[in-house]
Amino acid sequence: MKCSRCKKLACVALPSHHAGFCPECFPLFFTRQVETAIRREKMFTKDERILVALSGGKDSLGLMLELKLQGYDVTGLHIDLGIPDSSYKARKKVENFCDAQDLKLDVFEMEKWGLPVCDIKEHVDRPVCAVCGKMKRHHFNRIAREGGYDALATGHNLDDEVARLFANTLRWDTAYLSDQGPVLPAADGFVRKVKPLFRLTEFETANYAFLKGIEIHSDPCPYSSGASFTNHKELWGELEYRSPGQKFQFYQGFLQRGKQAFANLEKEIGAELKPCKECGSPTSVGRCSICRIKESVATKKAAATVEGL
């Protein structure tokens, strides 16, 4: 197969675009997809400060590098989850990457804050992935708000967005469907959240990271076994293989024809948000769920310590 741009031998085939690209031209394709996403969705400008959530994986590190190359004012934020062995490896990849690229980086340590994810797994009677995700979103927003950033950017790609939309549709979860999309405007204590990679698949972000020589953290989370999110991605991967372009059509169709209906519904039934009395984060009750979880885990740990004496 020849490169669609320069006619050299292609190394990346993209059936959904009826195209293929050589090692020199594929990064340009990637750049243009990100530029299109930012421009069409009005995500942010080069006058604004962007906080980029960095996990250490291909998507977040690739996004950080691409935004830097496009001239945006970016700072990385890594949350050290306090998972034995796994968190150290992820953090090291992020720190090495930011050092090599001369990028600003903030690290927030869950263990120093008093609630590592290993404690959540042991003392919270809920799926650990759900609670961990809630914790990360809480701290991403809090740190972006307190730091005066204009937007929080995450590395969610098209596969992530399609799997999430599929799961929310299966449950007809109106609250989550109303928030689904590449841009969530700032409101009620929440900073603007953006997903500049939403037009790119996981395969495409992986190729970009490889061609750019980015060393990534690729080990799966030791706590994520059996997550339904992964199963949904596999189902959509099979559909995309049989009918290239289905992922983007499904997602784009929702944005163009379905999203507004759920947004209007949620405006009618949504609860009023106020600052948490303890941490200041937006919540519909007096204390946010994160503060309540933290207190609950601390109480259970203390009780377990007394019992063990």
C-alpha positions in Angstrom: 0.0 0.0 0.0 1.2 3.5 -0.9 1.1 6.6 1.3 -2.0 8.6 0.5 0.0 11.8 0.7 3.5 11.2 -0.7 3.1 7.8 -2.4 5.9 6.2 -0.5 5.4 2.8 1.1 2.8 3.2 3.8 3.4 1.7 7.3 -0.1 2.5 8.7 -3.3 1.5 7.0 -6.5 3.3 7.9 -9.5 1.5 6.3 -12.0 3.9 7.9 -10.3 6.8 6.0 -9.6 4.8 2.9 -6.0 5.9 3.4 -2.5 4.8 4.5 0.5 6.8 5.5 4.3 6.4 5.7 6.2 7.2 8.9 6.8 10.8 7.9 3.2 11.6 6.9 1.2 9.8 9.6 2.1 12.3 12.3 0.8 15.1 10.0 -2.5 13.2 9.7 -2.6 12.9 13.5 -1.8 16.7 13.9 -4.6 17.7 11.5 -7.1 15.5 13.3 -6.3 17.2 16.6 -6.3 20.6 15.0 -9.7 19.9 13.5 -11.1 18.7 16.9 -9.8 21.8 18.7 -11.1 24.2 16.0 -14.5 22.8 15.3 -15.4 22.2 19.0 -13.8 25.5 20.1 -11.9 23.7 22.9 -9.3 26.3 23.7 -6.9 28.9 22.3 -3.2 29.5 22.5 -3.8 32.3 25.0 -5.3 29.9 27.5 -3.5 27.7 30.1 -4.3 24.0 29.6 -3.8 21.3 32.3 -3.3 17.9 30.7 -4.1 14.7 32.7 -1.2 12.3 32.3 -1.5 8.6 33.1 1.7 7.5 31.5 -0.1 5.7 28.6 0.1 6.3 24.9 -3.0 8.6 24.7 -2.2 11.1 27.4 1.5 11.4 26.6 0.8 11.6 22.9 -1.7 14.4 23.5 0.7 16.3 25.7 3.5 16.1 23.1 1.1 17.1 20.2 -0.3 20.1 22.1 3.3 21.3 22.9 4.3 20.9 19.2 1.2 23.0 18.2 2.3 25.8 20.6 -0.2 25.5 23.4 0.6 26.5 27.0 0.4 23.1 28.7 1.2 21.7 32.1 0.9 18.0 32.9 -0.8 16.6 36.0 -0.2 13.0 37.1 -2.1 11.4 40.0 0.0 8.8 41.8 -2.7 6.4 42.9 -0.7 4.6 45.5 -1.1 1.1 43.9 1.9 -1.0 44.9 4.5 -1.4 42.1 2.1 -0.2 39.3 1.8 3.4 40.4 5.6 3.8 40.7 6.1 2.5 37.1 3.5 4.8 35.7 4.8 7.8 37.5 8.4 7.1 36.4 7.3 7.0 32.7 5.5 10.4 33.1 8.4 12.1 34.9 10.9 10.8 32.3 8.8 11.9 29.4 8.2 15.4 30.8 11.9 15.8 31.6 12.9 14.7 28.1 10.4 17.1 26.5 11.1 20.0 28.9 7.4 20.0 30.0 5.9 21.3 33.2 4.5 18.6 35.5 2.6 18.5 38.8 2.2 15.2 40.7 -0.5 14.6 43.2 0.0 11.7 45.6 -3.1 9.9 46.8 -1.1 8.2 49.6 0.1 11.5 51.1 -3.5 12.8 50.8 -4.6 9.9 52.9 -6.5 7.7 50.5 -4.4 5.4 48.2 -6.4 3.2 45.9 -5.3 0.1 47.7 -7.2 1.3 50.8 -10.2 2.0 48.6 -10.1 -1.6 47.3 -9.8 -3.0 50.9 -12.3 -0.8 52.7 -15.0 0.4 50.2 -17.8 -2.0 49.3 -18.1 -0.8 45.7 -16.3 -1.6 42.5 -12.8 -0.2 42.8 -12.7 1.1 39.2 -15.8 3.2 39.7 -14.5 4.8 43.0 -11.0 5.3 41.5 -12.4 7.1 38.5 -14.5 9.3 40.7 -11.4 10.2 42.8 -9.3 11.1 39.7 -12.1 13.3 38.3 -12.4 15.0 41.6 -8.7 15.8 41.9 -8.3 16.7 38.2 -11.1 19.3 38.5 -10.0 20.6 41.9 -6.4 21.1 40.9 -7.3 22.7 37.6 -9.8 25.0 39.4 -7.3 25.9 42.2 -4.5 26.4 39.7 -6.5 28.9 37.6 -6.3 26.8 34.4 -8.7 27.5 31.6 -9.3 23.9 30.6 -8.6 20.4 31.6 -7.6 18.1 28.7 -7.7 14.3 28.8 -6.4 11.7 26.4 -9.8 10.0 25.7 -9.7 8.6 22.2 -12.6 7.6 19.8 -12.6 4.0 21.2 -13.0 5.3 24.8 -15.8 7.7 23.8 -17.7 5.1 21.8 -17.4 2.5 24.6 -18.7 5.0 27.1 -21.5 6.1 24.9 -22.5 2.5 24.2 -22.5 1.7 28.0 -24.5 4.8 28.8 -27.0 4.0 26.0 -27.4 0.4 27.2 -28.5 1.8 30.6 -30.2 4.8 29.1 -28.3 6.9 31.7 -29.6 10.3 31.0 -27.2 12.1 33.4 -24.1 10.7 31.7 -25.6 11.0 28.2 -26.2 14.6 28.8 -22.5 15.1 29.6 -21.2 12.9 26.7 -19.1 14.8 24.2 -15.6 16.2 23.4 -16.3 19.5 25.4 -18.0 20.0 28.7 -18.2 23.7 29.4 -17.2 25.3 32.7 -20.1 25.6 35.1 -21.0 25.4 38.8 -17.4 24.9 40.1 -16.3 22.6 37.2 -13.6 23.7 34.8 -14.0 23.2 31.1 -13.1 19.6 30.1 -11.9 18.8 26.6 -10.9 15.7 24.7 -8.8 16.7 21.7 -8.2 13.0 20.6 -11.9 12.2 20.1 -11.5 11.9 16.3 -8.6 9.4 16.6 -8.8 5.7 17.4 -6.7 3.8 19.9 -4.8 2.2 17.0 -4.0 5.7 15.6 -2.8 7.1 19.0 -0.6 3.9 19.5 1.0 4.5 16.1 1.7 8.1 16.8 3.4 7.3 20.1 5.5 4.6 18.5 6.6 6.8 15.6 7.4 9.7 18.0 9.5 7.4 20.1 7.4 7.9 23.3 8.1 5.4 26.0 4.8 4.6 27.6 3.5 2.7 30.6 1.5 -0.2 29.1 1.0 -2.5 32.1 -2.7 -3.0 32.9 -4.0 -1.9 36.2 -3.9 -4.8 38.6 -7.3 -3.9 39.9 -9.2 -3.6 36.6 -9.7 -7.3 35.7 -13.2 -8.0 34.2 -14.1 -4.3 33.6 -17.1 -4.1 31.3 -15.5 -1.1 29.6 -12.9 -3.4 28.1 -15.6 -5.8 26.8 -17.4 -3.0 25.1 -14.2 -2.0 23.3 -13.8 -5.5 22.1 -17.3 -5.6 20.7 -16.8 -2.3 18.8 -13.4 -3.5 17.6 -15.1 -6.4 15.9 -17.8 -4.2 14.4 -15.2 -1.7 13.1 -13.2 -4.5 11.5 -16.3 -5.7 9.6 -17.5 -2.2 8.8 -14.7 0.4 8.9 -15.9 3.8 10.0 -18.8 2.6 12.3 -17.2 4.0 15.4 -16.9 7.6 14.2 -20.4 7.4 12.5 -22.0 6.2 15.8 -20.3 8.9 17.9 -20.7 11.7 15.4 -24.3 10.8 14.9 -25.0 11.1 18.6 -23.2 14.5 18.8 -25.2 15.9 15.8 -28.7 14.3 16.5 -28.9 12.8 20.0 -26.9 14.8 22.5 -29.2 17.9 22.7 -32.2 15.9 23.7 -30.5 14.5 26.7 -28.9 17.8 27.6 -32.4 19.5 27.7 -33.8 16.7 29.8 -31.0 16.9 32.3 -31.5 20.7 32.6 -35.0 20.0 33.7 -34.3 17.4 36.4 -30.7 18.2 37.4 -30.0 19.0 41.1 -28.6 22.4 42.2 -24.9 22.2 43.0 -23.1 24.0 45.8 -19.5 24.0 47.1 -18.7 21.1 49.5 -18.4 22.4 53.1 -15.1 20.6 53.5 -13.2 20.8 50.2 -15.1 23.3 48.1 -15.8 21.0 45.2 -19.3 21.1 43.7 -21.9 18.8 45.2 -25.6 18.5 45.5 -25.4 17.7 49.3 -23.5 19.3 52.2 -20.4 17.2 51.9 -19.2 15.7 48.6 -18.9 11.9 48.1 -15.1 12.1 48.0 -14.9 13.6 51.5 -17.4 11.1 52.8 -15.4 8.2 51.3 -12.2 9.5 52.7 -13.7 9.7 56.2 -15.3 6.3 55.9 -12.0 4.6 54.9 -10.1 6.4 57.7 -12.7 5.2 60.2 -12.6 1.6 59.0 -8.8 1.6 59.0 -8.7 2.9 62.5 -11.2 0.2 63.7 -9.1 -2.5 61.9 -6.0 -1.3 63.7 -7.7 -1.5 67.1 -9.0 -5.0 66.4 -5.5 -6.1 65.4 -3.9 -5.0 68.7 
